[in-house]
Amino acid sequence: MGLLNKFKKEKNGNIQRTQEKSPYQLLFSKTKDDKVQLDFYDGKANFKQFYDTTRLIINRKIQIKNTILTEALISYYSENDAIMINKDGQEFGRRVQYEKILMDVDTNLLQRNSNYCNYVMKNLLNKERVDEYLKRGLQENSEQPCGNYVGGVRTINNGYRKVFDPIVGKMVHESLEMKQKREEDRERQEQQKQDNISKRKSEIERLQREIEDMQK
């Protein structure tokens, strides 16, 4: 058994390696509000990226210019992450730390074609890539306006390729929703700045009191 199980003998006596199991796994489910949820596991994930599973919840379709985009929630986690429940019975942790994105993909093909799904999940929706686009979306004068639009996938020359429509990106970037999100982010950063100032002032006051006590 063991190693020998990975091989089989043909009628002519030759040894042939059996087909190995795909390193990618896709689990379909439905959320409580009946939305399609996809959990894509990458068995070849680089340990340095600190996640091996991408979760995608498909919300709705919206049209911008002549392009139909899919609004979705996305999160990244490790298959070995414990499912954490708070005292109210609600889940928390990386699995449910969602970001809202807009993408130009065929959601039907995403569920029917494994090659297409693998490309979308591993390339278009790579966490580092998505984080970079969302970061640009929070910049008022971004060199590449995009809002929360991360591009899409097209079949080009019999292969899949990532695409990005700069006109769509600019329109999403200038949407009311993204303007409000950038304003909220500025307020959050300002509050964080004030909190840090208060914390440092308190620390300075504490040290000053210690110095005064030592001088008595």
N, C-alpha and C positions, 0 to 999 in steps of 0.2 A: 504494500500500500504506500501512502506518502507520495514520494517523487514518481513512482511508477504509475500512479493514478493520473498523472498529467499527460500520459501518452497512451496511444492505442495502436494495435498492430493491424495493418491492412491484410487483405487476402493474399497479396503477393509477398508478404513477409516484411515489407518495409515498415519502419517506425515513423509515425506522423504525430506531430504535436497537436493536441486537441485545441480548439478555439478557446482563448481565454475570455473570462467574463469581463465585460466593459467596466472601466473604472468609474464611469459616471452613472449616477442613479437619479431618477426623477420621481418624486412623489406628488400626486395630485390629491387635493382635498378641497373642502368648502369651508369658508369662514362662517361664523354665527349669523352674519347677514347675507349668506348665500353668494359670496364672491369666490371666484376661482383662486386657489392658492397653489403655488408651485414651490417645492423645496428641492433645489438642485444640489446634489452632493458630488464633489470633485475628489475622487480618490487619488488624483495626482497633484493635489494642491501643494504649493510650496509652504513649508512650515513657517517661513518668515512672514507670511501674510496674515497669520494668526486666525484664519478662518478656512473652512472647507465646504461650507454650505451657504448658498444664496437663496433667500426666500423672496418670492415675488407674489404680491396680491394685486390682481387686476381690478381696477375700479370702474373706469368708464372710458368711452371714446369722446374726443373733442376735435373740432376742426379748426386749424389755424392756417390762413391763406388757403391753399388747395390741398393741404396735407392733413390726413386723419392721424391723430396721435392717440396713444394709449396712456391714460393716467394710471399710475400704479404706485404701490407702496413697496419698498425694498428694505431688507435687512440682511446682515451677514453674521454668521455664528459658526461655531465648531460643533460637529456632530456629537462630540463628547461633553459639550456644555450641559450642566445640570439644568433641568427645568425648575426655575425658582418661582415660588408662590408667596405672595405677601399675606398678611393677617386677614385681608378681606377676600382671599381666595383668587386674587388676580395675578396673572403671570407678569414677571418683570425680567429684565436682563436683555442680552444682545438679540435674542430671537424676535423680540417685539419692539426693538428700538428702530422704528421705521423712519425712512425719509421718503417724501413724495417726489416722484419723478415723472417726466413726460418722455415717451420714447416712440419711435416710428418703427414698429415691428408688426408682423402678422401673427396675432395671438392664436389664431387657429392652427397655423403651421407650427407655432411654438409648442403646441400640445400634441401634434401628430408626427412631426419630423425630428428625430433625435439629433441628427447632424445640425439642423438649424438651431435647435434648442441649445445644444452644446456651444455653438458659436456665439449665440446671443448672450448666454450666461457667462461664458469664460472671457469673451472679448469686449462686447458692448457694455456689459454690466459688471465688469471687473471693479472691485471696490475702490481701488486707487484711482481708476479713471472716473468713476461716478463722483467720488469725493472732490476731485479736481474741478469738475463741471459745476457742482453745487457751490464750491468755493467761489468760482467766477461769478456765479449767479448772485452772490451777495456783495459783489463789487459794483459800486455805482458807475464807474467808468472802465468797465472791463474791456480788454483788448479784443476779446471774443465774447460778445453778449450772448447769453444762453438761458438765463433764468434757471429753471430746473429741467430744461430740455437737454437730453444727453445724446441726441442723434438717433440713428436707426441702422438697420441692416438691409442691404440690397443684394440680389443675385447679379453678379457682374462677371462676364467671361466664365460662366459655369461654376463660379465659386462665390462664397459669401464675402461681403466687404462692409466695413463700417462706413456710414455716410453721415454728413452733418449739413443741414441747410441753414446758412447764415441769416437768411431773411426770417425764417421761422424762429431762429435763436433770438434775433433782435426783438421780434414781436412778443415772444414769451418774456424776455428780459424786461420789457417795458410795460408788461401787463400790470393791472392794479394789484393783483395778488402778490407779485414779486416786489412791487414798490413797497407794499405794506410789510412784507417779510424783511426787506432791507432796513426799513425803519425800525422794526422790532429788534433786528440784530444790532443796530446802532445803539438803541436804548439798552439792550442787554450788555453790550460792551462798556457803555458809559457807567452803568450800575456796577459792573464788575470792577471798573477803574476806581469808582468812589469807595467801594468795599475794601479794595486793596489799600487805598490811602488811609481809610479809617483804621484798618488793621495795623498798618505801619505806625500811625500816630499813637495807637494804644501801646504798641511795643516800645516806642521811644519813651512814652510816659512811664512805662513800667521800669525801663532801664534807668531813667532819671531818678525815680524813687529809690531804686537800689543803690545808686551812687550817693544820693543824699543820706541814706541810712548808714552807708559805710563811712561817711565823713563825720558822722556824729561822735 
